[in-house]
């Protein structure tokens, strides 16, 4: 007599498992439908995304920003020379780790004028320059300049030719990446 009862229990258990599986499949289908509805509703908001940086081939907006000594430095000061502008922040770990490599890049590539626009206080920028013995201009960050250049994060680089036209752009956090930006932006 125990045999039929065991079989009945096994059949009931299999029935429950099948019902659970069907419920999970139904739930998955419904979640997929809801996800599609949410994505469709968000469509207009996703189209508003600002592109990363200005396009290659674009003439750069000029800027005039103070260095750590308070002297105004303009992008036009470097007309006729290839310039690499790096947007950086003293609170960005990748930017801080990049400082020694920026110094090496500057020494290794005297044909490229390196200019850093640093998001930090005057004192923080001064400590940065003195602590790393940087020999290129470190300028005060200004939000309007960052917006004009469409900077979405740091460290972000622009390579600009002698006529003020962007020839390359991108994020970099090592010497090799900076050199690649300059080499491919001929």
N, C-alpha and C positions, 0 to 999 in steps of 0.2 A: 503494500500500500504506500510505502514511502516513495516508491519510484514515480507514480503519476503526480504526486504532490510536488516533487522536485522538478519534474518537467513543467508543471504549471507555473511554478515560481520562476523558472528559467525563461519561459515564454513571456511572462509578465515583465520580467527584467529587460528582456530584449525589446519588448514593446515600448517600455519607458525610455530606453536608450535611443530607439528610433525616433520617438516623439521629441526627445531633447535635441537630437541632430536636426530634425526638421525645424524646430524652433530656432536653433542657432543659424541655420541657413536663411530663414525668414528674417531674422534680426539683422544679419549681414546685408541682405538685399535692401532692407529699409534704411540702414545706416548709409549705404552707398547712395541711395536716392536723396537722403538728407544732405550728404556731402556735396552732391551735384547741385542741389538747390542753393546751398550756402556759397559755393564757388560762383554760381551764376549771379547771385545777388552782389558778390564782391567785385565782379568784373569791372564796373566803372571805376572803382577805387584803385585797382591794380594798374590801369592804363595811365595813371597820373605819375608813375615812378619817374624820377629825374635821372637822366643818364649819368654814368660815372665820368666825370671830367668833360672838358671841352674836346671837340673832335680834332683829330690830327688834321693839319692843313688850315686850322683856324688861326687868325691873327690874335695874339694874346692881348688881353686888357692890360693897360699899364697900371702900375701901382707905385706909390711912394710911401714907404714905411720907415719908422725909426729903427736904427740898429741899437746895440746895447749902450752906446755912447750918446744916443739921442740924435745922431746925424741921420738925415733923411736919405734913403737909398731908393732909387727908382729902377725899374726894369730897363728903362731907356738908357741908364748909365752904362749898360753893357751892349749897346747896339754894335753890331759888327762881330760879336763874339758868340760862340755857342754857349748857352746857359742851361744849367740843370737847376730847376727850382724844386725844392722838397718842402712839402707841407708836413710839419711835425708837431708833436706835443710832448711836453715834459712829463705828462701823466700816462703816456703810451709806452708800455714795456718794450714793444718792438722798436720804437723810435729810440729809446734810451740805449738799447743793445746795439743799434745801428751806428751810433755816434763814432766809435773808433773806425768803423769801415768807411764812414763819410770822410773822415780825416785822411785815411789811406787813399780813397778815391781822389780827393782834392790834390794830394801830393803826386799821385800817379798820372793824373790827367790835367796838367796845367793849361791845356788848350780848351778846357771846359770850365767856365765860371760857375762854381757851386754857390747857390743862394738858398738859405734855409729861412722859412717863415715858421716861427715856433710859437705854439700856443702855450704861453707861460707868462708869469709876471716878469717885469724888468729884472728883478733880482734873480729869479729862477733861470732866465736866459743868460744872465751874466755868469752865474755859477756853472752853467752848462759849457759856455765858451771857455772859461778859465780852467775848469776841471778837465776838459778834453784837449786844451790848447788848440782850439779850432782856428784856422787861418782864413776862413771865408765869412762873408756877412751872415749874421743871424739877426733876423728882423722880427719885430713884434707882430703877432698874429692880429689880423683884423677880420671880423666876420664878413664884412662886405667883400673883401678880396677873396676869401674862401668861397663865398657864394658865387662871385663872378667867375671863378675858376671851377665851380661845381665840384668841390672837394667833398667826397663822401666819407673819407676816413684817412687815417695817417698810418704809416708814412706813404704819402702819395707824391709822385714825381712827374714833372713835365720837362721834356727836353725841347729847347727853343732854339731855332737857328738865329743867325746874325741879323735877320730882318724882322724878328719878332713873331715868327710863325711856329706853331707847335709841330714838331716832327716826330715826337713819340710821347707816350704817357703810360702811367701804370703804378701799381703798388710794387714796392721792393723792400726786402729786409736783409739783403746780403750784397756784398761787393760784386759778385758775379752778375746779379740781377741788375744792378746799376750800370755795369759795363755793357750788358746786353741792351739796356734801354738806349744808351748812347750809340752803340754800334749799329743797331737796327734803325736808328733814327738819323740816318745820313742824308 
